[in-house]
Amino acid sequence: MGTLMVETHLIAYLRSGTLVMVKFMVMLWSRDTRSASSSKGV
């Protein structure tokens, strides 16, 4: 029972961690594309 709890917690932690990473990457990517397009327009 104990190990199962730890496993589920670890999976949830990893899942949330990857979600944060994806959000961060998307944020950076959108910012990069925005700056690139604005410079292209100018």
MMTF fields as JSON, N, C-alpha, C and O atoms, coordinates in Angstrom:
{
  "mmtfVersion": "1.0.0",
  "mmtfProducer": "UNKNOWN",
  "numBonds": 167,
  "numAtoms": 168,
  "numGroups": 42,
  "numChains": 1,
  "numModels": 1,
  "chainsPerModel": [1],
  "groupsPerChain": [42],
  "chainIdList": ["A"],
  "bondAtomList": [4, 2, 8, 6, 12, 10, 16, 14, 20, 18, 24, 22, 28, 26, 32, 30, 36, 34, 40, 38, 44, 42, 48, 46, 52, 50, 56, 54, 60, 58, 64, 62, 68, 66, 72, 70, 76, 74, 80, 78, 84, 82, 88, 86, 92, 90, 96, 94, 100, 98, 104, 102, 108, 106, 112, 110, 116, 114, 120, 118, 124, 122, 128, 126, 132, 130, 136, 134, 140, 138, 144, 142, 148, 146, 152, 150, 156, 154, 160, 158, 164, 162],
  "bondOrderList": [1, 1, 1, 1, 1, 1, 1, 1, 1, 1, 1, 1, 1, 1, 1, 1, 1, 1, 1, 1, 1, 1, 1, 1, 1, 1, 1, 1, 1, 1, 1, 1, 1, 1, 1, 1, 1, 1, 1, 1, 1],
  "groupList": [{"groupName": "MET", "atomNameList": ["N", "CA", "C", "O"], "elementList": ["N", "C", "C", "O"], "formalChargeList": [0, 0, 0, 0], "bondAtomList": [1, 0, 2, 1, 3, 2], "bondOrderList": [1, 1, 2], "singleLetterCode": "M", "chemCompType": "L-PEPTIDE LINKING"}, {"groupName": "GLY", "atomNameList": ["N", "CA", "C", "O"], "elementList": ["N", "C", "C", "O"], "formalChargeList": [0, 0, 0, 0], "bondAtomList": [1, 0, 2, 1, 3, 2], "bondOrderList": [1, 1, 2], "singleLetterCode": "G", "chemCompType": "PEPTIDE LINKING"}, {"groupName": "THR", "atomNameList": ["N", "CA", "C", "O"], "elementList": ["N", "C", "C", "O"], "formalChargeList": [0, 0, 0, 0], "bondAtomList": [1, 0, 2, 1, 3, 2], "bondOrderList": [1, 1, 2], "singleLetterCode": "T", "chemCompType": "L-PEPTIDE LINKING"}, {"groupName": "LEU", "atomNameList": ["N", "CA", "C", "O"], "elementList": ["N", "C", "C", "O"], "formalChargeList": [0, 0, 0, 0], "bondAtomList": [1, 0, 2, 1, 3, 2], "bondOrderList": [1, 1, 2], "singleLetterCode": "L", "chemCompType": "L-PEPTIDE LINKING"}, {"groupName": "VAL", "atomNameList": ["N", "CA", "C", "O"], "elementList": ["N", "C", "C", "O"], "formalChargeList": [0, 0, 0, 0], "bondAtomList": [1, 0, 2, 1, 3, 2], "bondOrderList": [1, 1, 2], "singleLetterCode": "V", "chemCompType": "L-PEPTIDE LINKING"}, {"groupName": "GLU", "atomNameList": ["N", "CA", "C", "O"], "elementList": ["N", "C", "C", "O"], "formalChargeList": [0, 0, 0, 0], "bondAtomList": [1, 0, 2, 1, 3, 2], "bondOrderList": [1, 1, 2], "singleLetterCode": "E", "chemCompType": "L-PEPTIDE LINKING"}, {"groupName": "HIS", "atomNameList": ["N", "CA", "C", "O"], "elementList": ["N", "C", "C", "O"], "formalChargeList": [0, 0, 0, 0], "bondAtomList": [1, 0, 2, 1, 3, 2], "bondOrderList": [1, 1, 2], "singleLetterCode": "H", "chemCompType": "L-PEPTIDE LINKING"}, {"groupName": "ILE", "atomNameList": ["N", "CA", "C", "O"], "elementList": ["N", "C", "C", "O"], "formalChargeList": [0, 0, 0, 0], "bondAtomList": [1, 0, 2, 1, 3, 2], "bondOrderList": [1, 1, 2], "singleLetterCode": "I", "chemCompType": "L-PEPTIDE LINKING"}, {"groupName": "ALA", "atomNameList": ["N", "CA", "C", "O"], "elementList": ["N", "C", "C", "O"], "formalChargeList": [0, 0, 0, 0], "bondAtomList": [1, 0, 2, 1, 3, 2], "bondOrderList": [1, 1, 2], "singleLetterCode": "A", "chemCompType": "L-PEPTIDE LINKING"}, {"groupName": "TYR", "atomNameList": ["N", "CA", "C", "O"], "elementList": ["N", "C", "C", "O"], "formalChargeList": [0, 0, 0, 0], "bondAtomList": [1, 0, 2, 1, 3, 2], "bondOrderList": [1, 1, 2], "singleLetterCode": "Y", "chemCompType": "L-PEPTIDE LINKING"}, {"groupName": "ARG", "atomNameList": ["N", "CA", "C", "O"], "elementList": ["N", "C", "C", "O"], "formalChargeList": [0, 0, 0, 0], "bondAtomList": [1, 0, 2, 1, 3, 2], "bondOrderList": [1, 1, 2], "singleLetterCode": "R", "chemCompType": "L-PEPTIDE LINKING"}, {"groupName": "SER", "atomNameList": ["N", "CA", "C", "O"], "elementList": ["N", "C", "C", "O"], "formalChargeList": [0, 0, 0, 0], "bondAtomList": [1, 0, 2, 1, 3, 2], "bondOrderList": [1, 1, 2], "singleLetterCode": "S", "chemCompType": "L-PEPTIDE LINKING"}, {"groupName": "LYS", "atomNameList": ["N", "CA", "C", "O"], "elementList": ["N", "C", "C", "O"], "formalChargeList": [0, 0, 0, 0], "bondAtomList": [1, 0, 2, 1, 3, 2], "bondOrderList": [1, 1, 2], "singleLetterCode": "K", "chemCompType": "L-PEPTIDE LINKING"}, {"groupName": "PHE", "atomNameList": ["N", "CA", "C", "O"], "elementList": ["N", "C", "C", "O"], "formalChargeList": [0, 0, 0, 0], "bondAtomList": [1, 0, 2, 1, 3, 2], "bondOrderList": [1, 1, 2], "singleLetterCode": "F", "chemCompType": "L-PEPTIDE LINKING"}, {"groupName": "TRP", "atomNameList": ["N", "CA", "C", "O"], "elementList": ["N", "C", "C", "O"], "formalChargeList": [0, 0, 0, 0], "bondAtomList": [1, 0, 2, 1, 3, 2], "bondOrderList": [1, 1, 2], "singleLetterCode": "W", "chemCompType": "L-PEPTIDE LINKING"}, {"groupName": "ASP", "atomNameList": ["N", "CA", "C", "O"], "elementList": ["N", "C", "C", "O"], "formalChargeList": [0, 0, 0, 0], "bondAtomList": [1, 0, 2, 1, 3, 2], "bondOrderList": [1, 1, 2], "singleLetterCode": "D", "chemCompType": "L-PEPTIDE LINKING"}],
  "groupTypeList": [0, 1, 2, 3, 0, 4, 5, 2, 6, 3, 7, 8, 9, 3, 10, 11, 1, 2, 3, 4, 0, 4, 12, 13, 0, 4, 0, 3, 14, 11, 10, 15, 2, 10, 11, 8, 11, 11, 11, 12, 1, 4],
  "groupIdList": [1, 2, 3, 4, 5, 6, 7, 8, 9, 10, 11, 12, 13, 14, 15, 16, 17, 18, 19, 20, 21, 22, 23, 24, 25, 26, 27, 28, 29, 30, 31, 32, 33, 34, 35, 36, 37, 38, 39, 40, 41, 42],
  "secStructList": [7, 2, 2, 2, 2, 2, 2, 2, 2, 2, 2, 2, 2, 2, 2, 2, 2, 2, 2, 2, 2, 2, 2, 2, 2, 2, 2, 2, 2, 2, 2, 2, 2, 2, 2, 2, 2, 2, 2, 2, 2, 7],
  "xCoordList": [0.846, 0.0, 0.882, 0.642, 1.901, 2.784, 3.479, 3.515, 4.035, 4.766, 3.82, 4.205, 2.581, 1.605, 1.335, 1.259, 1.19, 0.951, 2.101, 1.885, 3.324, 4.517, 4.543, 4.862, 4.21, 4.213, 3.221, 3.554, 2.005, 0.984, 1.412, 1.208, 2.016, 2.471, 3.566, 3.589, 4.467, 5.584, 5.06, 5.522, 4.081, 3.498, 2.812, 2.972, 2.053, 1.354, 2.366, 2.161, 3.469, 4.51, 5.162, 5.36, 5.493, 6.123, 5.177, 5.589, 3.908, 2.912, 2.801, 2.809, 2.699, 2.593, 3.884, 3.858, 5.011, 6.304, 6.389, 6.839, 5.96, 6.007, 5.04, 5.322, 3.889, 2.91, 3.523, 3.376, 4.221, 4.859, 5.919, 6.036, 6.696, 7.752, 7.15, 7.648, 6.062, 5.408, 4.894, 5.064, 4.265, 3.733, 4.86, 4.728, 5.981, 7.13, 7.697, 8.003, 7.833, 8.374, 7.458, 7.932, 6.147, 5.181, 5.275, 5.208, 5.434, 5.532, 6.758, 6.676, 7.899, 9.143, 9.001, 9.39, 8.438, 8.298, 7.405, 7.74, 6.274, 5.349, 6.024, 5.837, 6.807, 7.509, 8.543, 8.685, 9.259, 10.279, 9.638, 10.124, 8.56, 7.897, 7.324, 7.341, 6.82, 6.233, 7.313, 7.113, 8.451, 9.541, 10.084, 10.433, 10.154, 10.675, 9.731, 10.185, 8.426, 7.453, 7.432, 7.301, 7.56, 7.534, 8.761, 8.658, 9.921, 11.148, 11.039, 11.537, 10.38, 10.202, 9.298, 9.549, 8.258, 7.337, 8.059, 7.803, 8.966, 9.732, 10.856, 11.637],
  "yCoordList": [-1.206, 0.0, 1.258, 2.212, 1.222, 2.387, 2.706, 3.858, 1.664, 1.885, 2.396, 3.221, 1.9, 2.329, 3.821, 4.549, 4.267, 5.689, 6.515, 7.518, 6.092, 6.812, 6.853, 7.886, 5.739, 5.664, 6.653, 7.385, 6.674, 7.578, 9.031, 9.869, 9.324, 10.684, 11.065, 12.185, 10.137, 10.384, 10.641, 11.551, 9.82, 9.982, 11.347, 12.055, 11.707, 12.998, 14.136, 15.131, 13.988, 15.018, 15.17, 16.282, 14.035, 14.061, 14.671, 15.453, 14.301, 14.801, 16.321, 17.023, 16.822, 18.272, 18.95, 20.052, 18.286, 18.85, 19.009, 20.045, 17.987, 18.047, 19.113, 19.799, 19.245, 20.255, 21.638, 22.466, 21.886, 23.182, 23.423, 24.525, 22.372, 22.494, 22.846, 23.726, 22.142, 22.393, 23.827, 24.517, 24.27, 25.639, 26.641, 27.615, 26.392, 27.283, 27.326, 28.395, 26.144, 26.063, 26.786, 27.517, 26.583, 27.243, 28.754, 29.498, 29.204, 30.63, 31.212, 32.252, 30.53, 30.987, 30.974, 31.925, 29.882, 29.73, 30.824, 31.426, 31.08, 32.107, 33.478, 34.303, 33.712, 34.995, 35.141, 36.212, 34.057, 34.078, 34.339, 35.175, 33.638, 33.801, 35.213, 35.808, 35.737, 37.073, 38.109, 38.987, 38.008, 38.962, 38.818, 39.811, 37.577, 37.33, 37.934, 38.564, 37.748, 38.261, 39.795, 40.436, 40.378, 41.836, 42.428, 43.446, 41.794, 42.29, 42.119, 42.944, 41.034, 40.778, 41.877, 42.368, 42.248, 43.268, 44.603, 45.356, 44.888, 46.147, 45.978, 46.905],
  "zCoordList": [0.0, 0.0, 0.0, -0.74, 0.85, 0.965, -0.354, -0.787, -0.991, -2.24, -3.326, -4.154, -3.316, -4.316, -4.169, -5.159, -2.923, -2.656, -3.207, -3.888, -2.91, -3.37, -4.896, -5.484, -5.533, -6.994, -7.591, -8.523, -7.056, -7.581, -7.391, -8.269, -6.216, -5.942, -6.928, -7.439, -7.19, -8.103, -9.512, -10.202, -9.935, -11.274, -11.376, -12.37, -10.346, -10.351, -10.391, -11.087, -9.638, -9.594, -10.964, -11.451, -11.576, -12.898, -13.927, -14.784, -13.828, -14.778, -14.673, -15.684, -13.438, -13.236, -13.681, -14.228, -13.444, -13.838, -15.34, -15.832, -16.08, -17.54, -18.051, -19.033, -17.368, -17.767, -17.659, -18.558, -16.536, -16.317, -17.384, -17.92, -17.688, -18.697, -20.052, -20.753, -20.417, -21.708, -21.766, -22.772, -20.678, -20.636, -20.815, -21.556, -20.123, -20.184, -21.6, -22.129, -22.205, -23.566, -24.549, -25.419, -24.412, -25.302, -25.143, -26.122, -23.882, -23.604, -24.299, -24.953, -24.152, -24.786, -26.303, -26.981, -26.828, -28.277, -28.858, -29.878, -28.213, -28.697, -28.646, -29.541, -27.596, -27.468, -28.586, -29.176, -28.869, -29.927, -31.283, -32.044, -31.591, -32.887, -33.008, -34.086, -31.902, -31.917, -32.222, -33.062, -31.545, -31.765, -33.182, -33.822, -33.674, -35.025, -36.064, -37.019, -35.887, -36.848, -36.81, -37.852, -35.626, -35.501, -36.19, -36.876, -36.011, -36.64, -38.156, -38.922, -38.577, -40.009, -40.604, -41.705, -39.868, -40.342, -40.491, -41.43, -39.553, -39.603, -40.624, -40.843]
}
